[in-house]
Amino acid sequence: MQLSNQRTRKWFLRLPACLFAVIALMIMSAVIAPQSASAHASVVEEKPEAGAKLESSPAQVSVTFNEQLDSGLFYIKVYDHSGTEITDRKAQMNKGQTGIVLDLPKLAEGVYLISYHVISADGHPVGGSYPITVGNPPQEDILDVPTAHTGHDHGSGPLTTKGLLQYASRGLWFLMILALTGWAFWLRLAKVQNVESRKLLSGWTLNLQRAHIVALLLLIFTHIEDLLGGGGVDEVWQLLTSTNIGISWVLLLVLSFLGFVLVGRFAWVDIIWALALLGVKSFSGHAASFSPLWATIGLDFVHLVAAACWVGGLILLYAKWRQDRANIGTYMQKFSKFALVSIVILTISGSISVLLFLPNLHYLLYTTWGILILVKVGVVVLVALIGFVIRLFLRKKKVNQSISWVKLDMSLMVVIVALVGILTYMAPIPSNEPLQWHQMGEKVHVSVDITPKVPGNNAFVAKVWLPEKSGQPKQVLLIMHNKDDEEIAPISVPLTLYTDNTEEESYGFAKFSYKSEGAYLPFRGNWELEMRVMDSDDNETVYTKDFMVY
C-alpha cells in the first residue's frame, strides 16, 4: 500500500512536466501556422495606380492608407528608366495623416518607377514600388526599368530569417522589460531585510538590467533598417527624433542607463522608474493605432503593469527558492495573492482592448492574430488553474510539493511572452488585397476584379468569355450578398460594357468586358459574389465566389 502511494505521489509531481509537454506541442503548432509577416497600415488607393498607362504627365503621385501614419519619416521617390530620381521635391502628408502626396514636374514620355515608404502609427514600416508609363516610350526604355526598385510590397509576404529574428527580438525584449520592471516592484514589496539576501538579489537586479539593455539593442538592430526604408544613415537622426517609435527607443535607452545609477537607492524612485519604462512602452504598438487613444494606451499600460507584477514576482520567487528553500513559504503566500489579482486585471484589460481593436468578436476566428489571441487566452486559463493548485498546496503548508507547479507556471510565462512577441508584429485586422477571381467553365468563362476591395467605394471589372458563334451575352449580372446579415437584401452592381484593349488569353472565345464604380461593398465582413451570365439562347450560367472584406 505504501509503495502504491509513493508511485502515485511521484506521478503527481511529474504531472506538471507532462502537461507542459502537451502545451508546448499545442503552442508550436499554433506558432508554425502563420507563414507570412503581416502588414499594419495597408494601401487603399494609389494615384496613378500600379501599371497605369497615361497619355500625359500626372501632376502628382499620391498613396493613401487605411489608418493613420507616423508623420516623422516618409517619402515618395520617382525614378526614370535609367534609375535616376527625377525630382528632389519632398512628399507631403495629407490633413488626415492617412496618405502622402508628391508634386511632380512635367514628365517626358517614358517608364517611371514610383517607390514609397511610410511608418504606421503602431511603429511598423510599410513600403512598395510600382511602374507607370507616360505616353508611348521606346521599347528599350521599357526594358531598362531599374530592377533594384521593382516589386510591390505592402509589408506582407513569406516569413524570412530576418522576420524570424524580428519576432524573436520583440519577444525577448518584451520578456526582459516585464522581468526588470516587475523585479523592481517586488523588491520593494518583499521588503528584504537580511543583508546577505539583499546583496545577492542586487546581483540579480544588475544582471536583469544588463539583459534588458542587450535585448533592447537587439530589437533596435533588427528593426532599424526596415524603418529607414532604404533612406540610409542620413535619416537615422530623423527616425530617432521625429517618429514615435524612434523617440520611444531613445527614451527607453536613456531610462535603462539611468537605471544603473538610480535603482536600489529609494523605493519611490524604483517604482517611478519602472512605471516610466512601462509607460514609454505603452505608447508604441497596436494601442497607438486605435482610438480612443486615452483608452487603448491606458489599457495597455494597466495590462503591462499587471503582467510585470506576475513575471517579476515569479522571477523573484525562483531567486528566493535557489537562495533559501526552507523559508520561502511566506513569500509564496504573498505572491500567490498578487498573482491572482494580476491575472484578473490582465484578463479584464486584455478583453476590453480586443473589443476596441476588432470590429466584432467574429474577427477572432477570421484572422491569425485572433486565433493566437485565443491560444493566449487558453494558456492564461491554465495559469489560473495552476495558481489555484499552488494555493491549495500552500494552504496545506506543502511548499516543496508546489515547486513543480511553480516551475510550470514559469514555463507558461515564457510561452505567453513568446506569443506576445508574435502578436505585436501582426496586424489585428489584416490588409484588404484586391479581389482577382477567374472561373473557367465548359461554355462560359468569367473573371471579376474588385479594387481596392475595401468598405466603401470600389472599382469593379467583370469579364465574360463566350464561344465566338454565341455573340454578345443577353444579360450579365454582378450581385453582392452579405453573408453576415441575411436581412440585407442582395446588392446589384450596375455594369457598363466598355472596350477593353488589354491583351489576355482568349481561350478561343470572344471576350466582353464590363465595369462599374461605387460603394457596393458598404460593410466589413463575409460576402458572396454572384456572377450570372445569360447567352443569346437564354442559357444562364451562375458562378459564386466567397470573400472577406476586413
DOVOVO-129521 format. One record per residue (C-alpha): z, y, x. Coordinates in steps of 0.02 Angstrom, whole numbers, plus 50000, padded with zeros to 5 digits. Example, Ala and Ser with C-alpha at 12.3 -4.5 7.8 and 13.67 -1.06 7.14 Angstrom:
503904977550615;503574994750684;
END
This chain:
500005000050000;500475011950143;498835007950233;497855011850074;498745028650056;498345033050238;496505029150211;496475039750053;497315054150145;496055053150289;494595052950167;495325067950076;495485077750237;493695073550283;493055079050113;492765097350165;491615091750305;490635080750183;490485095050060;489885106750197;488535094350249;487865093650071;487955112550051;487095115350218;485635104550162;485505114449999;485525131050090;484255125350218;483085120450076;483285137549996;483055146950159;481505137150209;480695141050040;480175159150072;478665158350186;478245176750193;479045193150233;479165204350081;478685222550070;479805235349986;478775250649941;477045244749887;475405253949865;474975259349687;473415269449724;472275273749870;471025287949862;469685284649917;470015266349879;469765252450007;467935248650039;467325263849941;465525269449971;465445288249945;463925299249930;464805314050012;466355317950114;468025316750020;469135332250026;470695322150063;471465304950081;472995300249979;474075284549969;475345283049827;476775270449820;477865262949683;479505270149746;480225284649845;479875285850031;480855292350179;480165309550219;480615309050404;479185298950479;477465295350404;475635297750443;473835295350389;472535293850526;470655293050504;469535285350639;467645286050655;466545271150702;466945273250888;468825272950862;469085291750887;470325300550774;469315313450678;470685326350643;472355331750713;472975337950544;474615330650484;474865321650319;476005329550188;477175320950066;476985324349879;478345332649775;478955316349702;479125309049878;478115293849823;476485297149917;475655305450066;474075316150073;472945321250218;471675335450201;470035330950287;468695341050375;466915337950315;466435320350366;464685315950426;463825300250368;464705285250442;466025271850425;467835277750439;469465268450451;470985275250360;472655269950434;474335274650357;476175271650392;477745275750292;479565270450286;480265265950115;481905273550056;482835257550099;482255258450281;480795246250285;479115250550364;477515249050262;475775251750333;473965247050314;472175250950363;470535250050268;468735256150288;467705268350185;465875272950201;465145290450183;463265291650147;462075278950223;462565276750405;461525266550529;461895248050535;462515249250715;463885261350659;464485248850530;464585235250661;465595246450779;467105248850666;468615247750785;469375230550762;471025236450835;471375245450672;470585234050543;471555224250415;472545228850263;474415225650273;475665232050148;477115223750234;476885206050173;476125190550248;476565174450338;478295174250416;478105176250604;479265173450752;479575192050753;480025191350569;481255177250601;482065187350740;482245201950621;483065190950489;484235183550621;484705200550695;485095207550523;486185192650479;487095193250647;487425211850637;488005210650456;489245197050507;489885207250654;490135223550558;491105214250423;492105204650552;492545220250653;492995231650509;493925217950416;494875213750576;495385232050591;496045231950412;497025215750434;497825220150600;498705234150506;499075223850351;499785209350451;500975220950549;501085210450706;502745214250793;502765201550935;502195210051097;501335194451163;500425191750998;499855209750992;499185208551169;498215192651128;497505199950968;496975215951058;495865204751164;495035198551004;494795216650949;493905221051111;492775205851102;492315209350921;491875227250969;490775221051110;489935208250998;489605221650866;488785233250993;487665219151056;487185214150877;486795232250832;485715234850986;484805218550949;484495224650770;483775241050834;482715232550967;481915220450843;481515233750711;481105249950802;479295245650843;478855242250660;479725258150603;478735268550728;477135260850659;476175262150821;476705280150844;477375276551018;478805283751119;478395301551066;479015298050890;480645289350938;481585305850931;480845309550759;481355292250698;483155294250760;483405312050696;482335313550539;482405296750449;483865289250354;483755272850448;483665281550618;485125293150581;486155278250521;485805269250685;486385284350785;487975286350682;488355267750696;488145268250885;489235283850901;490605276350792;490505259850884;490755267851055;492145279050987;493005263250927;493335257951107;494385273751126;495165275650954;495525258250884;497295251850907;498155268650927;498585273950749;498485264050588;497665278250487;496355280750624;495905262350621;495705262350432;494655278350429;493575272050573;493225255450486;492845263950320;491665275950410;490675261450485;490505253250314;490095269950234;488625272850352;488025255050319;488055257850130;486805272250144;485435260750207;484665245550125;484245241849943;485585253549874;484665268649945;483065265049847;483775262849672;484545275349554;485765282349513;486185283749697;488005287749667;488185271049578;487115260049690;487815266849854;489595267449785;489505249349726;488765244149893;490215252449984;491515243849874;490595227349898;490605229550087;492465233750094;492905218349992;491785207350099;492545214450258;494305210550196;493815192550164;492855189950327;494105199250437;495565190150358;494765173250391;494465177550573;496255183550596;496845167550513;495855157450640;496545167850784;498335165650724;498065147050695;497495144950876;498975155150937;500425148350834;500045134650709;501855131750665;502165149150593;500515152650507;501105149150330;501745166850294;500095174950342;499105161950244;500085166250087;499665184750107;497845181350149;497635169650001;498125183549880;496985196349962;495545183849969;495675180849782;495615199549746;494135201449867;493135187849780;493435195849610;492875213049674;491365205349761;490845196549600;491025212049491;490195224449611;488795212149654;488425208449472;488315226849424;487185230349575;485985216449523;485895223949348;485445240849425;484145233349542;483205222349418;482345227249254;483165212049171;484045196049221;482445185749199;481915192649368;483225181449450;482045167049410;480415176449443;480725181049624;481295172949786;482585186749804;483305182149634;483365163649673;484275166949837;485495178049743;485855163349627;486115152149778;487315165049850;488255165549684;488405146649690;489145147349865;490365160949811;490935149749667;491265135949794;492255148249899;493315152349746;493625133849713;494095130949895;495275145849885;496105137549735;496325121349833;497075130849980;498305139649865;498855122749794;499235116549970;500185132450011;501245131149855;501735113649909;502035120550086;500715108950159;499975121350280;499235108650401;498315099650261;497495115950208;496735119750379;495205108750350;494845118250191;495055134750283;493755128950409;492575125150265;492925142450195;492425149950362;490835139450366;490355145650193;490695163350253;489345160950386;488165153650256;488405168650140;488125180950282;486535171650332;485915173150153;486305191650153;485315193450316;483805186550223;484105196150062;484215213050148;482445210650215;481705205450048;481245216649903;482215213249742;480595216649648;479015210549737;477505221849753;476115220249624;474505214149701;472835217449611;472295202949500;470685194549558;470305179849445;468725169249437;468455154849317;466945143349325;466315132849180;464815122049139;463855135749048;464905151449070;465745158949222;466925173849210;467915184849326;469195198649295;469895211249419;471385222249372;471815236049494;473165240449541;473965228949410;475505239549378;476365245349219;475305259749155;473525264849196;472385251649274;470535248949308;469785233249228;468165224949286;467555209649190;466005199749236;465095185949142;463785173849211;462635165249086;461065154549108;459515165349131;458745159848964;460305163848864;460065182548877;461445195548860;463075189248781;463275194348599;465105198448623;466345199548767;468195202248728;469615205248850;471325203448767;473085205248840;474545195348767;476355199848808;477215182948829;478985190148836;478935197848662;477935189048527;478175203748409;477005214248516;475255211948447;473835207448567;473085222348660;471175223248662;470385231248815;468775240448764;467375235348883;465835245448928;464285237349003;463775245149170;462505242549308;463335232549446;462455233349616;463705222949713;462965207649795;463825191849734;463445173449716;462425171549555;462665152749534;460875152549467;461475162649317;461215180449257;462685192349284;463345205049157;464695217349213;465905227249107;467265239749149;468685249349070;470145260249119;471785263649031;473605259049002;473275241848931;474725234249031;476125245648970;477605234549016;478255223949156;478415205349128;477365189949092;475615192449024;474175181448971;472385187348996;471165180448868;469295181548901;468155177248753;466255176148780;465015173148638;463205169548687;461635173548586;461795156748494;463555161148434;464355148448551;466055155148604;466945150948766;468775155648792;469695156548959;471505161648989;472495167049141;474385169549156;475035182849275;476575193249310;476755212149317;478305216049420;
END
